[in-house]
């Protein structure tokens, strides 16, 4: 098989994307650790629960929405549970399944943490772009997601904010 090497323009775009993927998680983590004593993944789990009916989801649904393995998610939820931000309990519909619910303290943590997190996202990503570039970014990530998520198993997560 012949290797389809990247040309200079493609290589430049690729290396820039990799650099963003390497730097952005640290920026998000640093702000949330400093201001809320949360990792970005902790915040993401809390946010997914906060946006769910009764602030409750099955652990398998949380794992699917966050892209985490059940083992990683269980560890993180246990840590959040110890802090009183989340509680786990058996699912009423299926006793083999476990639900996770955001506690009142967890809801308060999300409400306190969100403004700083949004400001960090704005400062480091969105405010660097024109409105046209934001639209282009969405189109570019949709094109990439069509390859990374070909069956659309996570599409409900990223398409729920699309305008009608």
Buried (B, 14 or more C-beta within 10 A) or exposed (E): EEEEEEEEEEEEEEEEEEEEEEEBEEBBBEBBBEBBEBBBBBBBBBBBBBBBEEBBBBBBBBBBBBEBEBEEBBEBBEBBBEBEBBBBEEBEEEEEEBBBBBBEEBBEBBEEBBEBBEEBBEEBBEEEEEEEEEEEEEEEEEEEBEEEBEEEEBBEBBEEEEEE
